Structure formats: structure tokens, C-alpha cells
Amino acid sequence: MQLTLHFSSEEMECNCGCGEVGMWFPAIEMLEKARVQAGIPFRINSAKRCEDHNAEVGGVSSSAHVGGFAFDIAVNNNSKNRYVVLKALMDAGFNRIGIAKTFIHVDASLSHPKNVIWMY
């Protein structure tokens, strides 16, 4: 099912195949806003995670993925694209960002610290 112009419900399901869904829709709306502004595709590596899958991939027990607030967006080593994606995410209202070599984590957690950026 299509949730927004650019994102489907299948992209938001837990990657372990359990079928768990339950993303917080305002976060999806923020992601869509960022995607439109960036003007380049966002490939979602991870969105909603069940507790078992989160543990399997080494996520912390309080992960925003488990609550349905987080997205990991694939990025390549093109620094211009990485900048465009980061700027669009911040302009869309994301203020929790993790930067890794191959992805950018963003979340709209209601309970974690705000205005933070970290490296993996």
C-alpha cells in the first residue's frame, strides 16, 4: 500500500519478515517532505523493527526503530548527495541524526534527546 507519493508500507515493515508495522505517521510525513525537497530517491534500509530483529542487528533496547519513529536511509559516498539528503532531513524537522558510511539514521522520537548528531 502506498503511504505517500514516494514511500510504501512495505518499505516500513520490519526487515526480518515478521510483517510488523506501526510507523508513527508524522515521521513518515516528515520523511516525505525531505524526499520531495531533496529531489533524489531515498532507499530505506530499515524502518520499523520488532524487538527480536532489533536485538539481532545490535540495536539498543530503547531504539526509535522499535517505536516506529526511525529510518535508516542508504547513501553512497557522493558527498553532494549526502549533503542534499542531510539538509532536506533537517529542513523537514528531523533533529536526531546518526551518520554512518553507508546510511543516515533519522528519527522523530518523542522520548530521546533532541538536537543531536552522532557518528557510527
N, C-alpha and C positions, 0 to 999 in steps of 0.2 A: 504494500500500500504506500502511496506517495504521501509523505507528511508535509513537504514543502516543494517548491519548484525543483530544488536540487538534491533533496535527501529523501530516502525511502525508509520505511520501518525496518526493512531487512538490514540496512546498514547500522541500525541502532540496537540490534539484538546481541545478546551475549555470544561471543565467538566460539564457545565450547560446544554449541549445538543444542543446548538445553532449551532454547527458544525463549528464555527470559527476556522480557521487555519492561519498559517502565521509565523511559526518559522523562525528565521534567520538561514540559513543552516550552516554557520560556527560554530554556537553554538552547533548544532546537531553533527557536525563532532568532536568538542571538547568532547562532551559527549560520543560519540562512542569510542574515543581514551581512555578516562578514564575508560570506561566499560571494554575494552579489557585489559588494564593494571591491573585493579582490579581483574579480573578473577572471579567475582561473579555477579549475576544478579542485575540490578538496576530496581526497580519498581518506575515508575514516578507517583507521586501523583497529580502533577499539572505542566502544561507547559503553553501553550498559554491560555490567559484569555480574554474574551470580557470585555468591560468596565463595563457592568452591573454585570456580575459574580464577577469580581474583587471587586466591591463595596460590593456585598453580603457577600463575605468571609472576608471583612475587610482590603483588600489590599489598599495601598496608591494610589492616582490617578496617580502618576508617576511610578507605578510598572513596573519592567522589564518584568513581565509576559504579560502585555498588549502589549508591543512592540515585544514580541516573542523572548526575549533574555534569559528567565529564566526557571529553572527546580526545582521542589521540589522532592527529591529522598527519598523514605521511607528507614528508618534504624531501626533496633531493638536495644536493649540495649547491644548487644555484642560489647564491646569496641574494640576488634581486628578488626571486620568488619568495624566499624565506622572509625577507623584509616586508613584501607586499602582504603576505599572509599574516604576519605578526601585527602589522599596523591595522589591518582590517579587523582582526580579532579584538584588539584594544579599543578601536573606534566603536565596535559593536557592544562594548561593555564588559568584556571579559577582563578580570583583574587578578586572575590566578593562572599563571603560565609556567609550564615546565618546558625547557628546550633540550632536546636530545639531538644526536647526529642525524637520525632518520625520521624524527617526528617532532611535532609540537603538541604538548598536552595543554588543554584549556579546560577550565571548569567554572561553573557558576554556583559552587557550593554555598549554602546558606550558613554553614557552621564552621568552616575553616577560615583562617586569617585571610584578609583581603589585601590587595595591592602588593603582591609578591610575585617574584620571578625566580626560578631555580634552574639549575643545570642537572642533567643526568650523566 
